[in-house]
Every structure is written in structure tokens, then in C-alpha cells.
Amino acid sequence: MTSADPQRREIPIRTREDLWTFTERQIPLWDILDFFPTDSVGSRSANDTPRPYEVKPITIETDLGFEFDTDIQYGAWRFRPRSPRAPSMGKWCRERGLEVGDRVVFEKLGERRFRVSLEKGEPEGPGGP
């Protein structure tokens, strides 16, 4: 989802399926890929053909007080997975208390520095959305 502010992008959690994907698999970045530097997209795995450019990591600050360096996995279009205990997007998704109706917000702080935070939405009503 595109925000009117060019330094900010939002990804809504619309359904229980979205919520499961975000907390179990991670946030898909497909709709906001243009927000991140093109050279932050790396290979899908170590066995894949290297990208035709030098892959440079980006730094993500979180509203939970930790930050991490990462790249975006080609084809999966998500931040590179890390160990469940290591600072990562997966850790943020699991610990942040995401709910249907919330929005995950990315803000651009610098050329290679971003912040992720959560904006709470309307609570899910009876029967779900």
C-alpha cells in the first residue's frame, strides 16, 4: 500500500491469512519493493547465481528497541530470514503483537536506514473481517 508521504509506506494486515503469513513466514515486501534501494536485493540462497551487482545491506530500526542489517531475498521478496532469537524482521513480527486491522509502517530515515513500527487498527469484530 502506498502512503501519500514518499518517506513512508504501510502494509495492512487485512485478514487472518495475512496475520499468519506475517508471523509465521514474514512480511511480503512485493508491494513496496520500490521503497528500498535496488542493490539491497540479494540472491535467494547461497546456491543461487549471484546478483549482477554488489548487494548492499540496509539497516532496519524497530519500535521494539532493536535494529538489524539485512537484504531482501530475490524471488521471496522478504527480508532475509535469521535465527528466531536473532534481531530480525521475523523476531519483530512474532514479538510485536500484530492483529488483523493493524498496519506495518516503514519509514525512510536515510539512504540505507529504515524504521519499522506498528499502527494499531480497529479491533476485529464478531466473525472476523
C-alpha positions in Angstrom: 0.0 0.0 0.0 1.3 3.4 -0.9 1.2 6.3 1.5 0.9 10.0 0.4 4.3 10.6 2.2 7.2 9.4 0.0 9.2 8.7 3.1 6.6 6.3 4.5 4.9 3.1 3.3 2.3 0.9 5.0 1.4 -2.7 4.7 -2.1 -3.5 6.1 -2.9 -6.8 7.9 -6.3 -7.4 6.3 -7.1 -11.0 7.1 -6.2 -13.8 9.4 -4.3 -15.3 6.5 -2.2 -12.2 6.3 -1.6 -12.3 10.0 -0.4 -15.9 9.7 1.9 -15.1 6.9 3.4 -12.1 8.7 4.0 -14.0 12.0 5.0 -17.4 10.5 6.7 -16.6 7.2 7.4 -12.8 7.4 6.1 -9.7 5.7 5.9 -9.8 2.0 7.6 -6.7 0.5 6.4 -7.1 -3.1 4.0 -4.0 -2.9 6.7 -1.7 -1.5 9.9 -3.0 -3.2 10.5 0.4 -4.9 10.8 1.9 -1.4 14.1 0.1 -0.8 17.4 0.6 -2.8 17.6 -1.8 -5.8 21.0 -3.0 -4.7 19.5 -4.3 -1.4 18.0 -7.3 -3.2 20.3 -10.3 -2.8 20.2 -13.9 -4.0 17.6 -16.3 -2.7 20.2 -18.6 -1.2 23.9 -19.2 -1.3 23.4 -21.8 -4.0 21.8 -19.3 -6.4 23.6 -17.3 -9.1 25.0 -14.1 -7.5 23.2 -10.9 -8.4 24.8 -8.9 -11.2 25.8 -6.1 -8.8 27.2 -5.8 -5.3 24.5 -6.4 -2.8 24.5 -3.8 0.0 22.5 -4.3 3.2 20.1 -1.9 4.7 19.5 -1.2 8.4 16.1 -1.6 10.0 15.4 0.1 13.3 12.4 -1.3 15.2 9.9 0.2 17.6 10.9 -2.7 20.0 14.3 -1.1 20.5 16.5 -3.4 18.4 17.8 -3.0 14.9 19.3 -5.3 12.3 21.1 -5.3 9.0 19.5 -7.3 6.1 19.0 -7.6 2.4 15.8 -8.6 0.5 15.7 -12.2 -0.8 15.2 -12.3 -4.6 12.0 -14.2 -5.5 10.8 -14.4 -1.9 10.6 -10.6 -1.7 11.1 -10.5 2.1 13.9 -9.6 4.4 16.4 -12.4 4.7 15.4 -14.8 7.5 17.6 -15.2 10.6 17.6 -17.4 13.6 14.4 -16.9 15.6 16.3 -15.4 18.5 18.4 -13.0 16.4 17.3 -9.5 15.8 15.3 -9.7 12.5 12.0 -8.9 10.8 10.7 -12.3 11.9 11.5 -11.6 15.5 9.8 -8.3 15.3 6.7 -9.9 13.7 6.5 -12.5 16.4 7.0 -10.2 19.3 5.1 -7.1 18.2 1.6 -8.4 18.8 0.2 -8.0 15.3 -3.5 -8.2 14.8 -5.9 -8.1 11.9 -6.6 -4.5 11.1 -3.1 -3.2 12.1 -0.7 -1.6 9.7 3.0 -2.3 9.5 4.7 1.1 8.7 8.1 1.6 7.1 9.8 5.0 7.3 12.9 6.0 5.3 15.4 7.6 7.7 18.3 7.7 5.3 19.5 6.2 2.1 20.1 2.8 3.7 18.3 3.2 7.0 14.6 2.5 7.7 12.3 2.2 10.7 9.5 -0.3 11.2 6.6 0.3 13.6 3.1 -0.8 14.1 -0.1 1.3 13.9 -2.9 -0.4 15.7 -6.1 -0.7 13.7 -9.7 -1.3 14.5 -10.2 -4.5 16.6 -11.6 -7.4 14.7 -15.4 -7.6 15.1 -17.5 -10.8 15.6 -16.9 -13.3 12.9 -13.8 -11.5 11.6 -13.4 -9.4 8.5 
